Amino acid sequence: MRAILATLPTDETAAVSLIGEGAEGIAGGPRKYLLEHFDALREFYRDASQRHLLLVLWWD
């Protein structure tokens, strides 16, 4: 996550410009959004592992 944030400009306008279409609608700005979602995802996986749940990822 640090690597992603390191490449994202600290200036919100520049970050939105870099991300592209739709980024201007991110509430709180891209940096806050990424941190919150990364923390939520990490908590989800931590909880699943503690409950011995199997996770399946699929993309095509």
C-alpha positions as CSV (number, residue, x, y, z in Angstrom):
1,M,0.0,0.0,0.0
2,R,2.8,2.4,0.8
3,A,4.1,1.9,-2.8
4,I,0.8,3.0,-4.2
5,L,0.5,6.0,-2.0
6,A,4.1,7.0,-2.7
7,T,3.3,7.3,-6.4
8,L,0.0,9.2,-5.8
9,P,0.5,13.0,-5.8
10,T,-0.2,14.6,-2.4
11,D,-2.0,17.4,-4.2
12,E,-5.6,16.1,-4.5
13,T,-6.2,17.9,-7.8
14,A,-3.1,16.3,-9.3
15,A,-4.1,12.9,-7.9
16,V,-7.6,13.1,-9.4
17,S,-6.1,14.1,-12.7
18,L,-3.7,11.2,-12.6
19,I,-6.5,8.6,-11.8
20,G,-8.8,9.9,-14.5
21,E,-12.5,9.9,-15.1
22,G,-14.7,9.5,-12.1
23,A,-12.0,10.3,-9.6
24,E,-13.3,13.7,-8.8
25,G,-16.3,12.1,-7.2
26,I,-14.3,10.3,-4.6
27,A,-15.4,11.6,-1.2
28,G,-12.5,12.8,0.9
29,G,-10.0,12.4,-1.9
30,P,-8.2,9.5,-3.5
31,R,-5.6,9.0,-0.7
32,K,-8.3,8.8,2.1
33,Y,-10.4,6.5,-0.1
34,L,-7.5,4.1,-0.7
35,L,-6.5,4.0,2.9
36,E,-10.0,3.3,4.2
37,H,-10.7,0.6,1.6
38,F,-7.3,-1.1,2.1
39,D,-7.8,-1.2,5.8
40,A,-11.3,-2.7,5.4
41,L,-10.0,-5.3,2.9
42,R,-7.2,-6.2,5.3
43,E,-9.7,-6.6,8.2
44,F,-11.9,-8.7,6.1
45,Y,-9.1,-11.1,5.2
46,R,-7.9,-11.2,8.8
47,D,-11.3,-12.0,10.1
48,A,-11.8,-14.7,7.4
49,S,-8.4,-16.3,8.4
50,Q,-9.3,-16.3,12.1
51,R,-12.6,-18.0,11.3
52,H,-10.8,-20.5,9.0
53,L,-12.8,-19.5,6.0
54,L,-11.7,-20.1,2.4
55,L,-11.7,-17.2,0.0
56,V,-12.0,-17.7,-3.7
57,L,-10.9,-14.9,-6.1
58,W,-12.0,-15.0,-9.7
59,W,-11.4,-12.6,-12.5
60,D,-11.3,-12.9,-16.2
